[in-house]
Amino acid sequence: MAEYYDDELEEIKRRKLLELQRRLAMEEELRKKQQEEEARREALLRSILTPEARERLANVKLVRPELARIVEDNLIALVQSGQIKPPVDEETVKKILALIYERTHREPRIRIKRK
């Protein structure tokens, strides 16, 4: 009985280990794909933006990474569609930042309920 129990336990351990190894391999592959995609994105932005514009976006990314990501996406889309010609300067980045900030920014509202 103990031998049967040990064999069954070993089989369960082996299956769990294989599942864990498979999951880790999938996560590693996904992480590599994300890194490659991010490297392509950075190279594209480097070719599109002037150094001053890249610096402006880097500063925004420190404070509001989600806003910087939206601006980067819009810049890439605008250049790929031909609406903006590279190199994109800092003034254009400022304008796009202002437009997107207006659309996404919400003023906090304070409501006072009286009893």
N, C-alpha and C positions, 0 to 999 in steps of 0.2 A: 504494500500500500504506500509506504514512504517513497519507494522508488518511482511509482506512478505519479505521485504528488510532485516529486522533484523534477521529473521529465516535463510535466505540465507547466510547472512554474518556470522552468528554463525556456520552454517554448513561448510563453507569454513575455518573458523578459526579452527574448530575441526579437519578437514581433514589435515590441515597444521601441527597442533600440533601432530597428530598421526604419520604423515610422519617424522617429526623431531625426535620424540621419537624412532621410528623404526630405523632411520639412526644412532642415538646416540648409540642405543643398538648394532647395527652391528659394529660400530667403536670400541666400548668397547670390544666386543668379539674378533675382529681382534687384538686389542692391547694386550689382554690377551694371545692369541695364539703366538704372536710375542715374548712376554716376556718369555713364557714357552719354546719356541724354543731356544731363546738366553740362557736361563738357562741350557738347555740340552747341548748346544754347549760348554758353559763355563765349565761344569762338565767334558765333554769329553776331552777338551783341558787340563784341570787340571790333568786328569789321564794320558794323553799322554806325557806332557812336564815336564821337570825338572824345579825346581824353577828359575834357572838362565835363562832358555829358555823362561819361562813365563814372566820374568822381561824384557827380550830383546824385546819380542813381545809387551809388554805394552808400552815400550818406543817408539817403532815404531808407535804404534797406536796413540800416542799423536801427532806425527808429520805428519804421512801419514796414516790415518785410512783405506783408500781404499787399500793400499799396505798390511797392516797388515791383512785385511780381506781375501785377495787373498792368502797370506801365510798360514793363518789358514785353509782355504778351502783345499789347497794343502796338508798340513800336515795331516788333517783328512782323505783325500782320500788315501794318501800314506800308512797310518797306517791301514786303513780298507782293502786295497787291499793286505796288507802283504809285501809291498816293504820296509817298515821301521818298525823296532821293537821298541816298547816303552820301556823305556822312551827316548824321543828325547832330546838330549842335545843342548846346546847353539851353538856349532860349526855347527851342522846340520842346525839349524835355520838360522845361518849366511849365510851358503852356499845357502840355498833356497832363502833367501832374496836377495842375490847378483844375482842369476839367474833370479828371477822375476823382479828385478829392471832393469837389462840389457834389458829384453824383453819389459818392459813398459815405460822406460825412453826415452824421445825424447829431443835431443839437439835443442835449439831454433836456427832458421836460420834467419839471417838478410840479406835481399836483398835490394840493393840500385839501384834504377832505375834512370838513368840519362836522362835528357831532351835533 
